[in-house]
Every structure is written in C-alpha cells, then in structure tokens.
Amino acid sequence: MLEVEVKCPVKDFDDVKRRLAEWGARAEPPRQEVDHYFNAPDRDFAKTDEAFRLRRIGSKNWVTYKGPKRDQQTKTRTEIEVPLGDGDQTADDFARLVQHLGFLPVAVVRKERTIYHCRREGYEVEIALDTLQGLGRFVEVEIRAEEDRLSEARDVLLRVVGELGLKQTERRSYLEMLLERSRIV
C-alpha cells in the first residue's frame, strides 16, 4: 500500500477547520503522538530516504517502515505499519530488541494531532492537524492507494490540498526538520 501525502505549514488551523466542517469531515479526539526513530546498522536512512519508527499513542504501539519518497510533488512512499502489544513494557522491549540488532536511536518526535476523515472523489482522505513544539503547525493530507491507482490518487490529493486553501508544501519529514533544527541551534 502506498501513502500519498502532502504536508503544508500553516499559521493556524481556522480556515482548514472551516472547510472541513463544510465537507462534514469527522474529527477524532486530539491525541499526543510520540515517534521514536531508529537508523539501520547496514545503511543510513537519512541517505536512503527511509524511516523506521516506533509510534506511541497513549498505551498503543506501532512499528512503521517508510520507503523512499517517489516523486517531487508529494511524499508518496511505501508504508508498512504493524501493531505491537500495548503498554510501556512492550515499547521498551521493542526498542531494546532493535538496538541489540544494531539499530541506533536517532530522535524522538512529539506532536499533538487531530485527525479528520472525509470522502473526496471516491477516496477516503485523512487530514491531520499537527502542532510540533519548535517546528510549528502543519496540515497533512493523505490518501492510501494501491500502485495501479497512484496517479489518480495523487491528482485527487492535490485537488483536496488546493480546495483546503493550502499553498506552501513541505517535503521534509518532521524528523528531518527536527534534526536540521538541532544542528542549527
């Protein structure tokens, strides 16, 4: 499955929230997400444009691999996500396990996120309103698509972004932005 995504920095979420209300988008409760990123022992994910993380939302845990971005316009990439058991002990054990295998902790990204869901042009669209300390506010618009529907999904995604009034896009991941910021400071 491909993750077809565009991320846009915004000053605030007011205009986007108004448009989502007009569309009848369903909002999930706001949540805190904590992403622990690791680098592989056999290659540098920063150079290969890959990502490997442990995501924590409350007591829930997921492991995610993201492949390299596939185009210059969006952040389309392969995404494989696997749920882990719940709880701190499971997360700690997983982190220790991958470190024993040679993976190195890179950084932790913390965000407050509210996710909205709507249907546009036959696709389920997920719109995340993200606030990251030190990085600001962002809107991520995402569609999941099979390989044979990539072009169509990308076109729908870009129309949704335009209809939300989002102008500027950001191709760097939150991890990339955080690491660049820490090198500057």
Backbone as numpy.savetxt, mean C-alpha at the origin, in Angstrom:
# Nx Ny Nz CAx CAy CAz Cx Cy Cz
-2.28 -12.41 -8.94 -3.13 -11.23 -8.94 -2.24 -10.00 -8.94
-2.64 -9.00 -9.73 -1.89 -7.75 -9.79 -2.58 -6.69 -8.95
-1.76 -5.89 -8.31 -2.23 -4.72 -7.57 -1.98 -3.53 -8.50
-3.03 -2.89 -8.96 -2.93 -1.71 -9.83 -3.26 -0.53 -8.95
-2.28 0.35 -8.73 -2.42 1.37 -7.70 -1.82 2.71 -8.13
-2.42 3.78 -7.63 -1.85 5.12 -7.75 -1.93 5.75 -6.37
-0.85 6.42 -5.99 -0.80 7.12 -4.70 -0.64 8.61 -5.00
-1.40 9.43 -4.26 -1.39 10.88 -4.49 -1.27 11.62 -3.16
-0.29 12.53 -3.05 -0.23 13.35 -1.84 -1.34 14.40 -1.86
-1.91 14.70 -0.69 -2.97 15.71 -0.58 -2.74 16.52 0.69
-3.27 17.76 0.70 -3.20 18.58 1.92 -4.18 18.10 2.96
-5.39 17.73 2.49 -6.41 17.20 3.39 -7.30 16.26 2.58
-8.22 15.60 3.27 -9.07 14.61 2.62 -10.47 15.11 2.29
-10.77 16.38 2.56 -12.14 16.89 2.46 -12.78 16.67 1.09
-12.10 17.09 0.02 -12.69 16.96 -1.33 -12.89 15.49 -1.71
-11.91 14.65 -1.36 -12.02 13.23 -1.69 -13.17 12.59 -0.91
-13.32 12.93 0.35 -14.42 12.39 1.16 -15.78 12.80 0.59
-15.87 14.06 0.12 -17.13 14.52 -0.47 -17.48 13.69 -1.71
-16.50 13.47 -2.56 -16.74 12.70 -3.79 -17.10 11.26 -3.44
-16.40 10.67 -2.48 -16.71 9.29 -2.08 -18.12 9.19 -1.52
-18.56 10.20 -0.78 -19.94 10.21 -0.27 -20.94 10.27 -1.42
-20.64 11.08 -2.44 -21.51 11.17 -3.62 -21.61 9.82 -4.32
-20.53 9.06 -4.33 -20.51 7.76 -4.98 -21.16 6.67 -4.11
-21.44 6.98 -2.85 -21.98 5.98 -1.94 -20.94 4.96 -1.48
-19.67 5.37 -1.44 -18.60 4.47 -1.02 -18.78 4.08 0.44
-18.45 2.84 0.74 -18.54 2.32 2.11 -17.19 2.49 2.80
-17.22 3.06 4.00 -15.98 3.28 4.75 -15.82 2.23 5.84
-14.63 1.71 5.97 -14.28 0.87 7.11 -13.90 1.78 8.27
-13.92 1.29 9.49 -13.45 2.12 10.61 -11.97 2.45 10.43
-11.55 3.64 10.88 -10.12 3.98 10.81 -9.30 2.95 11.60
-8.07 2.73 11.13 -7.22 1.76 11.81 -5.75 2.19 11.75
-4.98 1.63 12.63 -3.54 1.82 12.64 -2.90 0.61 11.97
-2.02 0.85 11.03 -1.27 -0.23 10.40 0.20 -0.04 10.71
0.87 -1.13 11.05 2.31 -1.11 11.32 2.95 -2.14 10.40
3.81 -1.66 9.50 4.46 -2.52 8.52 5.94 -2.66 8.85
6.38 -3.89 9.09 7.79 -4.20 9.37 8.40 -4.74 8.08
9.36 -4.00 7.50 9.97 -4.39 6.24 11.29 -5.10 6.46
11.55 -6.08 5.59 12.78 -6.87 5.65 13.45 -6.87 4.28
14.77 -7.00 4.28 15.53 -7.12 3.04 16.06 -8.54 2.94
16.14 -9.05 1.72 16.55 -10.44 1.48 18.05 -10.62 1.67
18.47 -11.82 2.01 19.90 -12.09 2.16 20.63 -12.21 0.82
19.89 -12.49 -0.26 20.54 -12.77 -1.55 20.42 -11.64 -2.58
19.66 -10.59 -2.24 19.54 -9.45 -3.16 19.01 -8.26 -2.37
19.23 -7.07 -2.91 18.79 -5.84 -2.25 17.45 -5.43 -2.85
16.39 -5.53 -2.05 15.07 -5.19 -2.55 14.97 -3.73 -3.00
15.76 -2.85 -2.44 15.75 -1.45 -2.90 16.21 -1.37 -4.35
17.13 -2.24 -4.75 17.63 -2.25 -6.13 16.71 -3.02 -7.07
16.06 -4.07 -6.56 15.18 -4.88 -7.42 13.75 -4.38 -7.42
13.47 -3.35 -6.61 12.13 -2.74 -6.51 11.09 -3.74 -6.01
11.50 -4.57 -5.05 10.60 -5.52 -4.42 10.38 -5.11 -2.97
9.42 -5.73 -2.32 9.18 -5.48 -0.90 8.71 -6.76 -0.22
9.12 -6.93 1.03 8.70 -8.06 1.85 8.42 -7.52 3.24
7.18 -7.72 3.71 6.81 -7.09 4.97 5.92 -7.99 5.81
5.91 -7.66 7.09 4.95 -8.19 8.05 4.05 -7.02 8.40
2.76 -7.14 8.10 1.79 -6.07 8.42 1.02 -6.47 9.66
0.88 -5.50 10.58 0.13 -5.71 11.80 -1.01 -4.70 11.84
-2.23 -5.21 12.01 -3.39 -4.35 12.21 -4.07 -4.89 13.46
-3.90 -4.17 14.56 -4.38 -4.69 15.84 -3.66 -5.99 16.14
-4.41 -7.05 16.40 -3.79 -8.35 16.69 -3.61 -9.20 15.43
-4.09 -8.72 14.28 -4.01 -9.47 13.02 -2.65 -9.27 12.35
-2.16 -10.34 11.70 -0.85 -10.32 11.05 -0.95 -10.88 9.63
-0.22 -10.26 8.70 -0.12 -10.72 7.32 1.32 -10.61 6.86
1.72 -11.51 5.99 3.02 -11.43 5.31 2.72 -11.07 3.86
3.47 -10.10 3.33 3.22 -9.64 1.97 4.52 -9.56 1.19
4.49 -10.07 -0.04 5.56 -9.86 -1.01 5.00 -8.99 -2.12
5.78 -7.98 -2.54 5.40 -7.14 -3.68 6.54 -7.17 -4.68
6.19 -7.49 -5.93 7.18 -7.53 -7.00 7.49 -6.15 -7.52
8.41 -6.07 -8.47 8.79 -4.76 -9.05 7.61 -4.06 -9.72
7.64 -2.75 -9.71 6.62 -1.96 -10.42 6.77 -2.24 -11.92
5.62 -2.26 -12.61 5.62 -2.69 -14.00 5.44 -1.58 -15.02
5.09 -0.38 -14.59 4.97 0.72 -15.55 5.30 2.04 -14.87
5.41 3.08 -15.66 5.79 4.40 -15.14 4.60 5.22 -14.67
3.41 4.83 -15.04 2.22 5.63 -14.75 1.56 5.25 -13.43
1.64 3.97 -13.08 1.00 3.48 -11.87 2.03 2.67 -11.07
1.57 2.15 -9.95 2.41 1.26 -9.14 1.93 -0.18 -9.31
1.69 -0.60 -10.54 1.21 -1.95 -10.80 2.32 -2.94 -10.51
1.98 -3.96 -9.72 2.97 -4.98 -9.36 2.26 -6.23 -8.87
2.97 -7.34 -8.92 2.47 -8.57 -8.33 2.44 -8.40 -6.82
1.34 -8.85 -6.20 1.25 -8.82 -4.75 0.75 -10.17 -4.27
1.47 -10.75 -3.33 1.07 -12.01 -2.71 0.99 -11.75 -1.21
-0.21 -11.93 -0.64 -0.40 -11.69 0.79 -0.94 -12.96 1.44
-0.34 -13.32 2.56 -0.71 -14.53 3.27 -1.01 -14.17 4.73
-2.18 -14.57 5.23 -2.47 -14.29 6.64 -1.64 -15.19 7.56
-1.21 -14.63 8.68 -0.56 -15.38 9.75 -1.55 -15.51 10.89
-1.19 -16.28 11.89 -2.00 -16.32 13.10 -2.01 -14.95 13.76
-2.92 -14.77 14.68 -3.06 -13.50 15.38 -2.06 -13.39 16.53
-1.84 -12.15 16.97 -1.14 -11.90 18.21 0.31 -11.49 18.08
0.78 -10.88 19.17 2.15 -10.39 19.24 3.16 -11.52 19.13
2.88 -12.64 19.78 3.84 -13.75 19.77 4.06 -14.28 18.36
2.98 -14.39 17.59 3.10 -14.86 16.20 3.95 -13.89 15.39
3.69 -12.60 15.53 4.46 -11.59 14.79 5.94 -11.64 15.20
6.20 -11.71 16.49 7.58 -11.78 16.97 8.28 -13.05 16.46
7.59 -14.19 16.52 8.16 -15.44 16.05 8.47 -15.38 14.56
7.56 -14.80 13.77 7.80 -14.69 12.33 9.03 -13.81 12.07
9.11 -12.67 12.75 10.26 -11.78 12.56 11.56 -12.50 12.91
11.58 -13.25 13.99 12.78 -14.00 14.38 13.10 -15.07 13.34
12.07 -15.76 12.83 12.27 -16.81 11.84 12.96 -16.26 10.59
12.42 -15.18 10.02 13.01 -14.66 8.78 14.40 -14.10 9.03
14.65 -13.56 10.22 16.00 -13.08 10.52 16.99 -14.24 10.63
16.53 -15.39 11.16 17.39 -16.58 11.19 17.69 -17.06 9.78
16.81 -16.79 8.83 17.02 -17.16 7.44 17.88 -16.13 6.69
18.30 -15.08 7.38 19.18 -14.09 6.77 18.52 -12.80 6.35
17.19 -12.69 6.50 16.52 -11.44 6.18 16.86 -10.40 7.25
17.04 -9.16 6.81 17.41 -8.09 7.73 16.27 -7.09 7.88
15.97 -6.68 9.12 14.96 -5.62 9.30 15.46 -4.32 8.66
14.56 -3.64 7.96 14.92 -2.40 7.27 14.32 -1.19 7.98
13.02 -1.22 8.20 12.33 -0.08 8.81 10.91 -0.51 9.18
10.29 0.34 9.99 8.89 0.15 10.37 8.12 1.38 9.90
7.06 1.16 9.14 6.20 2.25 8.64 4.88 2.17 9.39
4.50 3.29 10.02 3.25 3.37 10.79 2.32 4.37 10.11
1.07 3.94 9.95 0.12 4.86 9.33 -1.26 4.69 9.93
-2.00 5.79 9.89 -3.42 5.74 10.20 -4.13 5.69 8.86
-5.03 4.72 8.72 -5.66 4.47 7.42 -7.16 4.29 7.57
-7.90 4.93 6.65 -9.32 4.67 6.49 -9.53 4.21 5.06
-10.15 3.04 4.92 -10.36 2.47 3.58 -11.83 2.60 3.19
-12.03 3.05 1.96 -13.37 3.14 1.35 -13.45 2.14 0.21
-14.65 1.60 0.00 -14.88 0.65 -1.08 -16.02 1.16 -1.96
-15.83 1.04 -3.25 -16.91 1.36 -4.18 -16.71 0.57 -5.46
-17.71 0.59 -6.29 -17.65 -0.11 -7.58 -17.67 0.95 -8.67
-16.71 0.84 -9.58 -16.63 1.78 -10.71 -16.33 0.98 -11.97
-17.19 1.16 -12.97 -17.00 0.54 -14.29 -16.75 -0.96 -14.18
-17.47 -1.63 -13.26 -17.36 -3.07 -13.13 -16.23 -3.56 -12.24
-15.46 -2.66 -11.66 -14.35 -3.04 -10.80 -14.61 -2.62 -9.35
-14.18 -3.47 -8.43 -14.15 -3.09 -7.02 -12.93 -2.19 -6.84
-13.15 -1.01 -6.30 -12.08 -0.04 -6.11 -11.92 0.20 -4.61
-10.67 0.21 -4.17 -10.36 0.49 -2.78 -9.63 1.83 -2.74
-10.13 2.75 -1.93 -9.51 4.07 -1.78 -9.09 4.21 -0.32
-7.79 4.34 -0.09 -7.26 4.45 1.27 -6.83 5.88 1.53
-7.30 6.43 2.64 -6.88 7.76 3.09 -5.86 7.53 4.20
-4.61 7.84 3.91 -3.49 7.52 4.80 -2.84 8.77 5.37
-2.55 8.72 6.66 -1.77 9.77 7.32 -0.55 9.12 7.93
0.62 9.63 7.54 1.89 9.10 8.03 2.66 10.23 8.70
3.06 10.00 9.94 3.81 11.01 10.67 5.11 11.30 9.92
5.36 12.58 9.69 6.58 12.99 9.01 6.51 12.94 7.50
5.50 12.28 6.95 5.38 12.19 5.49 4.14 12.90 4.97
3.10 12.99 5.77 1.91 13.71 5.35 0.73 12.81 5.05
-0.18 13.34 4.22 -1.42 12.64 3.87 -1.36 12.20 2.41
-1.92 11.01 2.19 -1.93 10.44 0.84 -3.25 9.73 0.61
-3.65 9.69 -0.66 -4.79 8.89 -1.08 -4.25 7.82 -2.01
-4.52 6.55 -1.68 -4.14 5.44 -2.54 -5.40 4.87 -3.15
-5.40 4.74 -4.48 -6.52 4.16 -5.20 -6.02 2.86 -5.81
-6.75 1.77 -5.54 -6.27 0.45 -5.96 -7.38 -0.41 -6.54
-7.01 -1.13 -7.58 -7.85 -2.17 -8.18 -6.99 -3.42 -8.28
-7.55 -4.56 -7.96 -6.86 -5.84 -8.16 -7.38 -6.45 -9.45
-6.45 -6.91 -10.28 -6.84 -7.42 -11.59 -5.96 -8.60 -12.00
-6.55 -9.46 -12.80 -5.79 -10.54 -13.43 -4.96 -9.93 -14.56
-3.92 -10.63 -14.92 -2.98 -10.17 -15.96 -3.69 -9.78 -17.25
-4.67 -10.58 -17.68 -5.33 -10.33 -18.96 -6.27 -9.12 -18.92
-6.51 -8.55 -17.74 -7.37 -7.37 -17.63 -6.59 -6.14 -17.17
-5.27 -6.23 -17.18 -4.43 -5.16 -16.66 -4.68 -3.82 -17.36
-4.68 -3.81 -18.67 -4.84 -2.55 -19.41 -6.17 -1.88 -19.09
-7.22 -2.65 -19.10 -8.55 -2.12 -18.78 -8.60 -1.61 -17.34
-8.06 -2.38 -16.41 -8.07 -1.98 -14.99 -7.27 -0.69 -14.79
-6.13 -0.57 -15.46 -5.31 0.64 -15.35 -6.08 1.85 -15.86
-6.79 1.69 -16.99 -7.58 2.80 -17.53 -8.68 3.23 -16.56
-9.38 2.26 -15.98 -10.43 2.58 -15.00 -9.82 3.29 -13.80
-8.71 2.76 -13.30 -8.05 3.35 -12.14 -7.69 4.82 -12.40
-7.11 5.10 -13.55 -6.71 6.47 -13.85 -7.92 7.40 -14.00
-9.03 6.88 -14.52 -10.25 7.70 -14.58 -10.77 8.00 -13.17
-10.74 7.00 -12.28 -11.18 7.21 -10.90 -10.32 8.26 -10.22
-9.02 8.18 -10.41 -8.11 9.16 -9.83 -8.48 10.56 -10.31
-8.73 10.70 -11.61 -9.13 11.99 -12.16 -10.45 12.47 -11.60
-11.44 11.56 -11.49 -12.74 11.92 -10.95 -12.67 12.33 -9.48
-11.68 11.82 -8.77 -11.48 12.22 -7.36 -10.77 13.56 -7.26
-10.35 14.12 -8.39 -9.67 15.42 -8.39 -8.22 15.35 -7.96
-7.64 14.17 -8.03 -6.24 14.00 -7.62 -5.34 14.31 -8.80
-4.38 15.18 -8.58 -3.54 15.67 -9.69 -2.14 15.07 -9.65
-1.47 15.22 -8.54 -0.08 14.80 -8.41 -0.01 13.34 -7.96
0.88 12.57 -8.56 1.04 11.18 -8.15 2.42 10.98 -7.53
2.54 9.92 -6.75 3.79 9.57 -6.07 4.05 8.09 -6.30
5.13 7.76 -7.00 5.42 6.35 -7.29 6.24 5.67 -6.19
6.90 6.44 -5.37 7.69 5.84 -4.30 6.75 5.22 -3.25
7.21 4.15 -2.66 6.46 3.55 -1.56 6.67 4.38 -0.31
5.82 4.16 0.69 6.03 4.84 1.97 7.39 4.48 2.55
7.81 3.25 2.38 9.13 2.83 2.86 10.23 3.64 2.18
10.16 3.76 0.86 11.17 4.54 0.13 11.20 5.99 0.62
10.04 6.59 0.79 9.98 7.98 1.26 10.56 8.11 2.66
10.20 7.16 3.53 10.69 7.19 4.91 12.21 7.05 4.95
12.75 6.11 4.16 14.21 5.91 4.15 14.93 7.13 3.57
14.37 7.73 2.51 14.98 8.96 1.95 14.95 10.09 2.97
13.84 10.22 3.68 13.72 11.27 4.70 14.74 11.06 5.81
14.96 9.81 6.23 15.91 9.55 7.32 17.35 9.81 6.88
17.64 9.67 5.58 19.00 10.00 5.08 19.22 11.50 5.06
18.14 12.26 4.85 18.24 13.72 4.77 18.38 14.33 6.16
17.65 13.79 7.11 17.60 14.36 8.47 18.89 14.09 9.21
